[in-house]
């Protein structure tokens, strides 16, 4: 009797990038930020394969590519899936700015009758907030693409089985059913994929959901406002499984780890692994500006291995913060909080949003100068206030018929895609560009280095972050969140609205472009390195002090320019402090206020 042939089912997980202004895919030899969605779905798919959810006679094969650091071998994938007994392409973690590129990728697989499933923040945000399906998503569905809104934990088996049985639905909508993350296979990627990121960073989410109500944020409407978290055991498993393959750097992708209900047990477990078991690992965190109110949060974060932290500062204007419903940020606490991170040796970088309703070019420039002088921040990145699909801002603009740019490719937080009440598009763009130049001026770069040197930090830890951060923007013309190491451009991979260039035109032009770019990188590095060496050789470097580094004295907080300029009196500050502590305040049905406690 002949043996039964083993069948194959192929799952191709693809994270699309987006197009630059010339229509080329933004792509690097090493990308800066790992994609946690790929790691999450790879782990879920691998779990399905191990449990043989299609039966023992079907082998499930998984391939994963992040287009930000890989030229996706589409023709090879088509041959692989077509030669199998079934399979599909999952376009994962697709943000709004990546949706046009995801559709172009999908067309190449749909042309061969290969099922394509599109999921991520764009489709999830739109389905969660809008009463109707937007035209771009509907057009994608008309092509034959399946839309998946929501999270895959506990549901991936069914999706795979639907593809296998050829009963795939046009829409899977789980936005009203957010799953628990406990006892779920945690995110994981093989070493060969992880090493395509700069520094070999991998990622995991310790939890999802944020209790705040920021109107520009889509995360709270996609992942919810109730914290759902993994256990300390889950986190230890992630650390150990990656250590086995030599991976020791992590990006914790929680939008706000400080609101994870088990932040302390997780830190304690990581401290145990580092201090008792001798494991060497580091990670990057994202937290809110109130994290320092948790006793020992910053101290334990540093001991647990946090070496960089991203803080959503957004603005130093209370008027702007209130307009965005970011009531949790208290500008008079910024310096104290930042100094606490610095005290424990953790480098900080913050986000600053331009284009709040009260902003003008003058107020933006003024606030950047105040931040430079009064806050000990290492790195700062600038954004346009953007009505991201899935946010309250987008819903309000969509339903009112306000103008928004129709090209989703531009929704990368580095373009003006909506109207501003006080600035023209050109004025807003100019203010945004000037903010970058203003913050990363030579005098301020030197101040940042001197602050680091006074704390005993080796200045190479400042040279490389500044080089890569500001260089990405000023040299490559790419926002740091989309950056990487060594840009690559594929001549034939271009947006359909652009003409494919003749090779005799493209390659000479590209060679000159690469030579010019590398020369600018070299010059910028030499400039920063020379500045760092001069500061390192200064015998008085440990004695450096400026306003941002000076100790915070509560009685003098009202003397800060950021307080004086924005009309915050000492009495207002004191009232706010008292309100937060009062029993009456705790009874208010204000989630932001409760979360602040």
C-alpha positions as CSV (number, residue, x, y, z in Angstrom):
1,X,0.0,0.0,0.0
2,X,1.4,3.4,-1.1
3,X,2.3,5.9,1.6
4,X,0.0,8.9,1.9
5,X,1.7,12.0,0.4
6,X,2.3,14.7,3.1
7,X,0.6,17.9,2.1
8,X,2.0,21.5,2.4
9,X,0.3,24.7,3.6
10,X,2.3,28.0,3.3
11,X,1.8,31.1,5.4
12,X,3.7,34.1,4.1
13,X,3.7,37.0,6.6
14,X,4.7,40.3,5.0
15,X,5.1,43.7,6.7
16,X,4.9,46.3,3.9
17,X,6.8,49.6,3.9
18,X,5.7,52.8,2.2
19,X,6.8,54.9,-0.7
20,X,9.1,57.9,-0.5
21,X,8.4,61.2,-2.4
22,X,10.0,59.7,-5.5
23,X,7.8,56.6,-5.4
24,X,10.5,54.2,-4.2
25,X,9.9,51.8,-1.3
26,X,11.6,53.1,1.9
27,X,13.9,50.2,2.5
28,X,17.3,49.6,4.3
29,X,19.9,46.9,4.7
30,X,19.2,47.2,8.4
31,X,16.0,48.8,9.6
32,X,15.9,50.8,12.9
33,X,12.7,49.5,14.4
34,X,11.6,45.8,14.6
35,X,8.0,44.9,13.7
36,X,6.3,43.3,16.7
37,X,3.2,42.2,14.6
38,X,5.4,39.9,12.6
39,X,6.9,38.4,15.8
40,X,3.4,38.0,17.2
41,X,1.9,36.3,14.2
42,X,5.0,34.2,13.6
43,X,4.6,32.8,17.1
44,X,0.9,32.1,16.6
45,X,1.4,30.5,13.3
46,X,4.3,28.3,14.6
47,X,2.0,27.3,17.5
48,X,-0.7,26.3,14.9
49,X,1.9,24.3,13.0
50,X,3.1,22.4,16.1
51,X,-0.5,21.6,17.1
52,X,-1.3,20.4,13.5
53,X,-4.5,22.5,13.3
54,X,-5.0,21.2,9.7
55,X,-4.4,17.6,10.7
56,X,-1.3,15.4,10.9
57,X,-1.2,15.0,7.1
58,X,-0.6,18.7,6.5
59,X,2.7,20.5,7.2
60,X,2.4,24.2,7.8
61,X,5.4,26.2,6.5
62,X,5.9,29.8,7.7
63,X,8.0,32.5,6.0
64,X,8.2,36.1,7.2
65,X,9.6,39.2,5.6
66,X,9.8,42.8,6.8
67,X,9.9,45.0,3.6
68,X,11.7,47.8,5.5
69,X,14.8,45.6,5.6
70,X,14.2,43.0,2.9
71,X,13.5,43.0,-0.8
72,X,10.4,40.7,-0.7
73,X,10.9,37.8,-3.2
74,X,7.4,38.0,-4.6
75,X,7.9,35.8,-7.6
76,X,9.6,33.1,-5.4
77,X,6.7,33.3,-2.9
78,X,4.2,32.9,-5.7
79,X,5.9,29.8,-6.9
80,X,6.2,28.4,-3.4
81,X,2.5,28.9,-2.5
82,X,1.3,27.7,-5.9
83,X,3.4,24.5,-5.6
84,X,1.8,23.8,-2.2
85,X,-1.6,22.4,-1.4
86,X,-2.8,25.7,0.1
87,X,-1.6,28.9,1.7
88,X,-2.1,32.6,1.9
89,X,-0.3,35.9,2.2
90,X,-0.8,37.9,5.4
91,X,-0.1,41.6,5.1
92,X,0.5,42.3,8.7
93,X,0.7,45.4,10.9
94,X,-0.3,47.6,8.0
95,X,-0.4,51.2,9.1
96,X,-2.3,53.9,7.2
97,X,0.8,55.2,5.4
98,X,1.6,51.6,4.4
99,X,-1.8,50.7,3.0
100,X,-1.2,51.9,-0.6
101,X,1.9,49.8,-0.8
102,X,0.1,46.8,0.8
103,X,-2.5,47.0,-2.0
104,X,0.2,47.0,-4.7
105,X,1.8,44.0,-3.1
106,X,-1.6,42.2,-2.8
107,X,-2.3,42.7,-6.5
108,X,0.7,40.6,-7.5
109,X,-0.5,37.6,-5.4
110,X,-4.2,38.1,-6.3
111,X,-3.3,37.9,-10.0
112,X,-2.3,34.3,-9.3
113,X,-5.4,33.5,-7.2
114,X,-3.5,33.4,-4.0
115,X,-5.6,34.5,-1.0
116,X,-4.4,37.8,0.6
117,X,-5.4,39.0,4.1
118,X,-4.8,42.5,5.1
119,X,-4.7,43.4,8.8
120,X,-3.2,46.2,11.0
121,X,-3.9,49.6,12.4
122,X,-5.4,51.1,9.2
123,X,-8.2,48.6,8.7
124,X,-8.7,48.0,12.4
125,X,-8.8,51.8,13.2
126,X,-11.3,52.5,10.4
127,X,-13.7,49.7,11.3
128,X,-13.5,50.6,15.0
129,X,-14.4,54.3,14.5
130,X,-16.3,54.8,11.3
131,X,-19.9,53.9,10.4
132,X,-18.9,52.9,6.9
133,X,-16.0,51.2,5.2
134,X,-13.7,53.9,3.6
135,X,-13.3,53.9,-0.1
136,X,-9.7,52.7,-0.1
137,X,-10.5,49.7,2.0
138,X,-13.6,48.9,-0.1
139,X,-11.5,49.1,-3.3
140,X,-9.1,46.6,-1.8
141,X,-11.9,44.3,-1.0
142,X,-13.3,44.6,-4.5
143,X,-9.9,43.3,-5.8
144,X,-10.5,40.2,-3.7
145,X,-8.5,41.0,-0.6
146,X,-9.8,39.9,2.8
147,X,-9.8,42.5,5.6
148,X,-8.9,41.4,9.2
149,X,-9.7,43.9,11.9
150,X,-8.6,43.1,15.5
151,X,-6.2,40.8,17.1
152,X,-5.4,37.2,16.1
153,X,-4.8,35.5,19.5
154,X,-7.3,32.6,19.9
155,X,-8.5,33.0,16.3
156,X,-5.6,32.1,14.1
157,X,-6.6,28.5,13.9
158,X,-10.0,29.4,12.4
159,X,-8.4,31.7,9.9
160,X,-6.0,29.0,8.7
161,X,-8.8,26.5,8.5
162,X,-11.0,28.9,6.5
163,X,-8.2,29.3,3.9
164,X,-7.6,25.6,3.8
165,X,-11.3,24.9,3.2
166,X,-11.6,27.7,0.7
167,X,-14.2,29.4,2.9
168,X,-12.3,32.6,3.6
169,X,-14.6,35.5,4.5
170,X,-14.3,39.0,3.0
171,X,-14.2,40.6,6.5
172,X,-13.1,39.4,9.9
173,X,-14.1,42.0,12.5
174,X,-13.1,41.4,16.1
175,X,-12.9,45.0,17.2
176,X,-15.4,44.4,20.0
177,X,-13.7,41.3,21.3
178,X,-10.2,42.0,22.6
179,X,-8.5,38.7,23.7
180,X,-6.5,38.1,26.9
181,X,-2.7,37.8,26.4
182,X,-2.1,35.4,29.3
183,X,-1.0,31.9,28.4
184,X,-0.7,32.8,24.7
185,X,2.4,32.1,22.7
186,X,4.5,35.2,23.1
187,X,6.1,37.1,20.2
188,X,9.2,35.4,18.6
189,X,11.3,35.6,15.5
190,X,14.2,33.5,14.3
191,X,17.7,35.0,14.6
192,X,18.2,35.4,10.8
193,X,15.1,37.7,10.7
194,X,16.0,39.6,13.9
195,X,19.5,40.4,12.6
196,X,18.1,42.5,9.8
197,X,17.4,45.2,12.3
198,X,20.2,47.6,13.4
199,X,21.7,46.3,16.7
200,X,19.8,43.0,16.3
201,X,16.8,44.3,18.2
202,X,13.7,42.1,18.5
203,X,10.5,43.1,20.1
204,X,7.6,42.0,22.3
205,X,4.5,43.6,23.8
206,X,4.2,43.1,27.5
207,X,0.7,44.4,27.3
208,X,-1.8,46.3,25.2
209,X,-4.2,49.1,25.9
210,X,-3.8,52.5,27.4
211,X,-6.2,54.3,29.8
212,X,-5.7,57.8,28.5
213,X,-7.9,59.6,25.9
214,X,-5.4,61.5,23.6
215,X,-7.5,62.5,20.6
216,X,-4.7,62.0,18.1
217,X,-4.0,58.4,19.2
218,X,-5.4,55.4,17.3
219,X,-4.0,52.8,19.7
220,X,-6.6,53.4,22.4
221,X,-9.4,52.7,19.8
222,X,-7.6,49.6,18.3
223,X,-6.1,48.0,21.4
224,X,-8.6,49.4,23.9
225,X,-8.3,51.5,27.0
226,X,-8.2,48.6,29.5
227,X,-4.7,47.2,30.1
228,X,-4.3,43.6,29.0
229,X,-0.9,42.1,29.9
230,X,1.4,39.2,29.7
231,X,2.7,37.6,32.9
232,X,6.2,37.8,34.3
233,X,6.5,34.1,33.3
234,X,5.7,35.0,29.7
235,X,8.3,37.8,29.7
236,X,11.0,35.5,31.2
237,X,10.1,32.9,28.4
238,X,10.7,35.6,25.8
239,X,14.0,36.7,27.3
240,X,15.3,33.1,27.6
241,X,14.1,31.9,24.2
242,X,15.9,34.8,22.5
243,X,19.0,34.3,24.6
244,X,19.3,30.8,23.3
245,X,19.7,32.3,19.8
246,X,22.1,35.1,20.9
247,X,19.5,37.9,20.8
248,X,19.9,40.3,23.8
249,X,18.2,43.5,22.8
250,X,14.5,44.2,22.9
251,X,12.1,46.9,22.1
252,X,9.0,46.7,24.4
253,X,6.3,47.9,22.1
254,X,3.6,48.7,24.7
255,X,2.3,52.2,24.0
256,X,2.6,52.9,27.7
257,X,4.3,50.3,29.8
258,X,3.8,52.4,32.9
259,X,0.1,51.5,32.9
260,X,0.8,47.8,32.8
261,X,-0.8,46.5,36.0
262,X,2.1,44.1,36.5
263,X,4.9,46.5,35.7
264,X,6.6,45.9,39.0
265,X,6.5,42.0,39.1
266,X,7.8,42.1,35.5
267,X,10.7,44.5,36.5
268,X,11.4,42.3,39.5
269,X,11.6,39.2,37.3
270,X,14.0,40.9,34.9
271,X,16.1,42.2,37.7
272,X,16.3,38.6,39.0
273,X,17.5,37.4,35.6
274,X,20.1,40.1,35.3
275,X,21.4,40.3,38.9
276,X,20.9,36.7,40.1
277,X,21.2,34.7,36.9
278,X,23.8,36.9,35.2
279,X,21.8,37.3,32.0
280,X,22.9,40.3,29.8
281,X,20.1,42.0,28.0
282,X,18.8,45.6,27.4
283,X,15.5,47.0,26.3
284,X,13.8,50.2,25.1
285,X,10.6,51.3,26.8
286,X,7.7,53.6,26.0
287,X,6.1,55.4,29.0
288,X,4.0,58.4,29.8
289,X,5.2,61.6,31.6
290,X,3.7,60.4,34.9
291,X,5.7,57.2,35.3
292,X,7.9,58.7,38.0
293,X,4.9,58.9,40.3
294,X,5.1,55.1,40.7
295,X,7.5,54.6,43.6
296,X,10.8,53.1,42.3
297,X,9.5,52.7,38.7
298,X,12.5,54.5,37.2
299,X,15.0,52.9,39.5
300,X,13.6,49.4,38.8
301,X,13.4,50.0,35.0
302,X,17.1,50.8,35.0
303,X,18.0,47.8,37.1
304,X,15.8,45.6,34.8
305,X,17.8,46.6,31.8
306,X,16.1,49.7,30.3
307,X,18.8,51.8,28.6
308,X,16.6,54.1,26.4
309,X,13.1,55.3,27.2
310,X,10.6,57.1,24.8
311,X,8.3,59.6,26.5
312,X,5.2,61.1,24.9
313,X,5.9,64.7,25.8
314,X,4.1,66.1,22.8
315,X,3.9,69.7,23.9
316,X,4.8,72.1,26.8
317,X,1.6,74.1,26.2
318,X,-1.3,73.2,28.6
319,X,-3.6,74.6,26.0
320,X,-2.4,72.2,23.4
321,X,-2.4,69.3,25.8
322,X,-6.0,70.0,26.8
323,X,-7.1,70.4,23.2
324,X,-5.7,66.9,22.5
325,X,-7.2,65.5,25.8
326,X,-3.7,64.7,27.0
327,X,-4.6,65.9,30.5
328,X,-2.3,63.6,32.2
329,X,0.8,65.5,31.2
330,X,1.8,68.1,33.9
331,X,4.5,70.4,32.4
332,X,5.8,71.5,35.8
333,X,6.9,67.9,36.4
334,X,8.7,67.3,33.2
335,X,12.2,68.4,34.4
336,X,12.0,66.4,37.6
337,X,10.9,63.3,35.7
338,X,13.6,63.6,33.1
339,X,16.3,64.2,35.7
340,X,15.2,61.1,37.5
341,X,15.8,59.0,34.3
342,X,19.2,60.7,33.8
343,X,20.1,60.0,37.5
344,X,19.7,56.3,36.8
345,X,21.7,56.3,33.6
346,X,18.8,55.9,31.2
347,X,18.8,57.9,28.0
348,X,15.6,59.7,27.1
349,X,14.0,60.7,23.8
350,X,10.7,62.4,23.4
351,X,8.2,63.3,20.8
352,X,7.0,66.8,20.0
353,X,3.9,67.4,17.9
354,X,3.6,70.5,15.7
355,X,0.2,71.8,14.6
356,X,-2.0,71.8,17.6
357,X,-4.8,74.4,17.2
358,X,-3.0,77.1,19.2
359,X,0.4,76.6,17.4
360,X,2.0,79.2,15.2
361,X,5.5,79.2,13.7
362,X,6.5,81.6,16.4
363,X,5.1,79.6,19.3
364,X,6.6,76.4,18.0
365,X,10.1,78.0,17.8
366,X,9.7,79.5,21.2
367,X,8.7,76.2,22.8
368,X,11.6,74.4,21.2
369,X,14.0,77.0,22.7
370,X,12.5,76.5,26.1
371,X,12.8,72.8,25.9
372,X,16.5,73.1,24.9
373,X,17.2,75.3,27.9
374,X,15.0,73.8,30.6
375,X,14.6,70.1,29.9
376,X,17.5,67.6,30.0
377,X,16.4,65.5,27.0
378,X,18.8,63.5,24.9
379,X,16.9,63.2,21.7
380,X,13.7,64.8,20.4
381,X,11.7,63.9,17.3
382,X,9.1,66.1,15.7
383,X,5.8,65.2,14.1
384,X,2.9,66.8,12.3
385,X,-0.4,66.5,14.1
386,X,-2.1,63.9,11.9
387,X,-5.7,62.7,11.9
388,X,-4.7,59.0,11.8
389,X,-7.6,56.7,10.9
390,X,-8.7,55.1,14.2
391,X,-8.2,58.3,16.2
392,X,-10.9,60.6,17.5
393,X,-9.4,63.4,15.4
394,X,-9.8,61.5,12.2
395,X,-13.4,60.4,13.0
396,X,-14.3,64.0,13.7
397,X,-12.8,65.3,10.5
398,X,-14.2,62.4,8.4
399,X,-17.7,62.9,9.7
400,X,-17.6,66.7,9.3
401,X,-16.3,66.6,5.8
402,X,-13.1,68.5,6.7
403,X,-10.3,68.4,4.2
404,X,-7.8,65.6,4.6
405,X,-5.3,64.5,2.0
406,X,-6.6,61.5,0.1
407,X,-3.2,59.9,-0.2
408,X,-2.8,57.5,2.7
409,X,0.9,57.2,1.8
410,X,1.5,60.6,3.4
411,X,0.0,59.7,6.8
412,X,3.4,59.0,8.3
413,X,3.3,61.9,10.8
414,X,5.9,63.8,8.7
415,X,3.5,65.6,6.3
416,X,0.8,68.2,6.6
417,X,-2.3,66.2,5.6
418,X,-5.0,68.4,7.1
419,X,-5.8,72.1,7.5
420,X,-4.6,74.2,10.4
421,X,-6.6,77.1,11.8
422,X,-3.6,79.5,12.1
423,X,-1.0,78.3,9.6
424,X,-1.0,77.6,5.9
425,X,0.4,74.3,4.8
426,X,3.7,76.0,3.7
427,X,4.0,77.8,7.1
428,X,3.3,74.6,9.0
429,X,5.9,72.7,7.0
430,X,8.5,75.4,7.4
431,X,7.9,75.5,11.2
432,X,8.3,71.7,11.3
433,X,11.6,71.8,9.4
434,X,12.9,74.7,11.4
435,X,12.1,72.8,14.7
436,X,14.5,70.0,13.6
437,X,17.3,72.5,12.7
438,X,16.7,74.5,15.8
439,X,16.9,71.5,18.2
440,X,19.9,69.9,16.6
441,X,21.9,73.1,16.3
442,X,25.6,72.8,17.1
443,X,25.2,74.7,20.4
444,X,22.5,72.4,21.6
445,X,24.2,69.2,20.4
446,X,27.2,70.3,22.5
447,X,25.0,71.0,25.5
448,X,23.5,67.5,25.2
449,X,27.0,66.0,25.1
450,X,28.2,68.1,28.0
451,X,25.2,67.0,30.1
452,X,26.0,63.3,29.3
453,X,29.7,63.8,30.1
454,X,28.8,65.4,33.5
455,X,26.9,62.3,34.4
456,X,29.9,60.1,33.4
457,X,28.4,58.8,30.2
458,X,30.8,57.8,27.4
459,X,30.1,60.2,24.6
460,X,30.0,57.5,22.0
461,X,26.6,56.8,23.5
462,X,25.6,60.2,22.3
463,X,27.5,60.4,19.0
464,X,25.8,57.5,17.3
465,X,22.2,58.2,18.4
466,X,22.5,61.9,17.3
467,X,24.2,60.8,14.1
468,X,21.5,58.3,13.2
469,X,18.6,60.3,14.5
470,X,19.2,63.7,12.9
471,X,21.2,62.3,10.0
472,X,18.2,60.2,8.9
473,X,16.1,63.4,8.7
474,X,18.7,65.9,7.4
475,X,20.7,63.6,5.1
476,X,18.3,60.9,4.0
477,X,15.2,63.0,4.2
478,X,13.5,60.2,6.1
479,X,11.9,60.5,9.6
480,X,13.9,58.6,12.2
481,X,10.9,56.2,13.0
482,X,11.2,55.0,9.3
483,X,15.0,55.0,9.1
484,X,17.7,52.4,9.1
485,X,21.3,51.8,8.0
486,X,22.2,52.1,4.3
487,X,19.3,53.0,2.1
488,X,18.5,50.7,-0.8
489,X,16.3,51.4,-3.8
490,X,15.1,48.8,-6.3
491,X,14.6,50.3,-9.8
492,X,11.6,48.1,-10.7
493,X,9.8,48.5,-7.3
494,X,8.2,51.8,-7.8
495,X,4.7,53.2,-7.1
496,X,2.4,52.7,-10.1
497,X,1.9,56.4,-10.5
498,X,5.6,56.8,-11.3
499,X,7.5,55.8,-14.4
500,X,10.0,53.0,-14.1
501,X,13.3,54.6,-15.0
502,X,15.6,53.4,-17.7
503,X,18.6,51.5,-16.2
504,X,21.0,53.7,-18.0
505,X,19.5,56.6,-16.2
506,X,18.7,55.1,-12.9
507,X,22.0,53.4,-12.0
508,X,24.4,56.3,-12.7
509,X,22.0,58.7,-10.9
510,X,21.8,56.3,-8.0
511,X,25.6,55.9,-7.8
512,X,26.0,59.6,-7.5
513,X,23.3,59.8,-5.0
514,X,24.9,57.1,-2.8
515,X,28.3,58.7,-3.1
516,X,26.9,62.1,-2.1
517,X,24.9,60.7,0.8
518,X,27.8,58.6,2.2
519,X,30.0,61.7,2.1
520,X,27.5,63.7,4.0
521,X,27.2,60.9,6.6
522,X,31.0,60.8,6.9
523,X,31.3,64.6,7.4
524,X,28.5,64.6,10.0
525,X,30.1,61.8,11.9
526,X,33.6,63.5,11.9
527,X,31.9,66.7,13.1
528,X,30.2,65.0,16.0
529,X,33.2,62.8,16.9
530,X,35.5,65.9,17.0
531,X,33.0,67.7,19.3
532,X,32.8,64.6,21.6
533,X,36.6,64.3,21.8
534,X,37.0,68.0,22.7
535,X,34.4,67.6,25.5
536,X,36.0,64.3,26.7
537,X,39.3,66.0,27.0
538,X,37.9,68.9,29.0
539,X,39.2,68.5,32.6
540,X,36.1,70.4,33.9
541,X,33.6,68.1,32.1
542,X,32.2,66.7,35.3
543,X,31.5,70.1,36.7
544,X,29.2,71.2,33.9
545,X,25.8,72.6,34.9
546,X,23.1,74.3,33.1
547,X,19.5,75.2,33.8
548,X,18.1,71.9,32.7
549,X,20.5,70.0,34.9
550,X,20.0,72.2,38.0
551,X,18.1,70.5,40.9
552,X,14.3,71.0,40.9
553,X,13.2,73.2,43.8
554,X,9.4,73.0,44.3
555,X,9.2,76.6,45.5
556,X,10.9,77.9,42.4
557,X,8.9,75.8,39.8
558,X,6.8,78.9,38.9
559,X,10.0,80.6,37.7
560,X,10.4,78.2,34.8
561,X,9.8,80.0,31.5
562,X,7.6,77.2,30.3
563,X,5.3,78.0,33.2
564,X,5.5,81.7,32.8
565,X,4.9,81.7,29.1
566,X,1.9,79.5,29.2
567,X,0.2,81.3,32.0
568,X,0.5,78.6,34.7
569,X,0.7,80.4,38.1
570,X,1.9,78.8,41.3
571,X,-1.6,78.8,42.6
572,X,-2.9,76.8,39.6
573,X,-0.1,74.3,40.0
574,X,-0.8,73.9,43.6
575,X,-4.5,73.5,43.0
576,X,-3.8,70.8,40.4
577,X,-1.6,68.9,42.9
578,X,-4.2,69.1,45.6
579,X,-7.0,68.0,43.2
580,X,-5.0,64.9,42.3
581,X,-4.7,63.9,45.9
582,X,-8.2,64.7,47.1
583,X,-10.8,62.0,47.8
584,X,-13.2,64.0,45.8
585,X,-11.0,63.8,42.7
586,X,-10.7,60.1,43.1
587,X,-14.5,59.8,42.9
588,X,-14.7,61.6,39.6
589,X,-15.4,59.4,36.6
590,X,-12.3,60.7,34.8
591,X,-10.2,57.8,33.6
592,X,-7.1,60.0,33.0
593,X,-7.2,61.3,36.5
594,X,-7.6,57.8,38.0
595,X,-4.7,56.6,35.8
596,X,-2.5,59.4,36.9
597,X,-2.7,58.1,40.4
